[in-house]
Amino acid sequence: MGFFSKLFGGAKKTAEAGDANAQALKQFFKEKLPANYVNSPKYAISVTPGAPDYQARITLDMGSDGSDYTGFSQEDFANLAELESSYVFDEFIKDPPVTVTVIFDMDFGKQKIPVNRGLVLAK
């Protein structure tokens, strides 16, 4: 297990930690995203370098504003994930320090909906 964790887990974290662009992206998202998302214990971000751009996978806690999703259907979750991720992407993700593809994991508690919002060009 140690061998595989170094190959697949440890190397990525080390590369991310030593990558100035990855760190700049993490800071960018922390500053730009709404505080209720960033301050949630569920907030998480993983930045992966790629060619020619970076990929950021960001977990957003949809209950961080006190919302209750009792009674929501799978379709309701999918629609709200699309709507909210579009709003956050369009309103807050402008002029990142490097070009990045943004994927949100919209966490509704019992449901987690991934939404690939796409590419944002660097300023």
N, C-alpha and C positions, 0 to 999 in steps of 0.2 A: 504494500500500500504506500509506503514512503516513496518508493521510486515513482509511482504514478502521480502522487500528489505533487512531487517536484516537477514532473514533466507537464502536467496539466493545470495545476493550481498555483504552486509556488512561483514558477517562472513568470507567469502573467502578472502576479501581484508585484513581484520585484521589478519587472519592466515598467509597470504602471507607476510605481513609486519613484523610479528614476527618470521618468519621462516628463520633462518640463511642460510639454504641450498637454499631456493628460492632466497634470496638476492644475494647469491654467484653465482647462475645461471644467474640472470639478469646482474650482473657485467661481468661475463664470456662472455655472448653474446655481450654486449656493447663493450668489448675490442676486440673480435674476428671477428665480422661481419664487412664487408666493410663499410667505413665511410659514403659513400653516402646513405646507408640504415639507419644507426643509426642516422644520422643527419637530416633525413627527418622528417617533422612534422607528417607524417603518420606512422612513426615507433611506434610500440606498442608491448609489451610483457606481457603475462600473464603466471605465473608459478603456477601450481597446484600440491600439494603433492599427492602422491598416493602410492599404495603398489604394487610392491616393488620399483617403480621408480617415478620420477617426470614427469610432462608433461609441455612442454613449447610451447605456441602458439604465434608465432611471425608474425607481419604484416610487410611485406617488400614492399616499394614503388617502383614499377617497372619503374616509370617515374623519379626517383630521379637522374638518370644520363643524363636526357634530352631526353630520347627516346620518340618517338611518335608512337602510335599504331593505328593511323587512318587507316581504311580499313582492320583491322585484323578480321578474322572470329572467331567463338567460338573455332573451332579446332586449329587455330593459337595460341589463348590465352592458351588453355590447353597444347599444345606442348611446348610453351615457358615457361610456369609455371613449367612444369616437368623438362625441361632442366636447367633452371636457379636455381631452388631449389636444384636439384641434384648437380650442380656445387658448390653452396654455402655450402651445407651440406658436401660434400666430401672434399672441400678445407679448410674450416674455422672452422668446428665443430669437433674438436679433443680434447680428454682428458678433458671433463667437470669435474667440482668439484664433481658432483654426477651423477648417471645414470639418463638419461632423454630421453623421447620420444619427438621428435621435429616435430611440425606441422607448416608449413609456410602458411600464407594467402598472396598470391601474388596479390598485389593491382595494377591493370592496369588503375585505374581511374573509368571507367564505369563497369569494370569487376573485380571481386575478386575471385580468384581460390584457394581453400584450397588444400594443398598437404601434406600428412602425409609421412615424410621422414623416420620415424622409430626411433629405439632405438640407443642411443650412450652410451657406457659403461664409467663409471667414470675412471679417471686415476689411 
